[in-house]
Amino acid sequence: MKRLREIRCFMLDMDGTFYLGHRLLPGALRFMRYLAESGREAVFVTNNSSNSAAYYADKLTSLGWAAQAEDILTAGQATAYYLRALKPAPKIFLLGTPALAAEMAALGVQLTEEAPDYVVLGFDLTLTYAKLAQACRFLRAGVPFFATHPDLNCPTESGYIPDCGALAALLHAATGVAPKVIGKPNREMIEAMLLKKPKVPKAQLAMVGDRLYTDVAMGRAAEITSILVLSGETQPADLRQSAIQPDYVFDHLAALAEALARDDAAG
């Protein structure tokens, strides 16, 4: 297990780790200030591909932390990086929101309705039956299938709604074709992070989040330091019963900041 002081860049989950809904969690700003003071950096990561990096930067800024789009890595961006590595300027048939379409295009992915290289599924809040039917035709014709993330449901103020994983299950049931999934807990998200921050060695990277089966599981799969905070979904009883174990556990980001400062002082 690496000492905390060896970590130079923290990948931060957002909801349940940095904020909850529309309020910052304890120590969130303190943690970020200490990273800046100690010459470290953070990148916020999310599986939600329905919104752009700029959207999340604006949300963080409105909550009190001045963030830029460059500080965010979405599963949509990670998918674009992955597809570009497979083929320069890939052509995709996208089931996704206008925000995801714009983000994909900005990263050099071409959107098409005809003869795509790949079918890509995101968390599509603008989904129509016509898009589903066309995707099925492409998949049955052998076009490779990708999904931005595996989440089955997305929590909202009015309850859970079907997320990307549920839509992928629908297409799989209809065609027999399962997608290659990019987002957390898959290591492709870490690989995208290393493309986004090429000067950060993998050995100096850590994943911080509140979920064992996505945040911590991804850290373990990619063999980077994994840090669980108990400010969101995971409770101590869940941790005791889980086969997925993090390298470190803290109550919240404030406790992580304190531990990091102590480790730095110890030298």
Beta strands, then each sheet from edge to edge (+ up, - down):
strand 1: 9-13
strand 2: 19-20
strand 3: 23-24
strand 4: 41-46
strand 5: 72-74
strand 6: 91-95
strand 7: 110-111
strand 8: 118-121
strand 9: 145-147
strand 10: 153-156
strand 11: 159-162
strand 12: 180-181
strand 13: 205-209
strand 14: 225-229
strand 15: 248-250
sheet 1: 5+ 4+ 1+ 13+ 14+ 15+
sheet 2: 2+ 3-
sheet 3: 7+ 6+ 8+ 9+ 12+
sheet 4: 10+ 11-
end
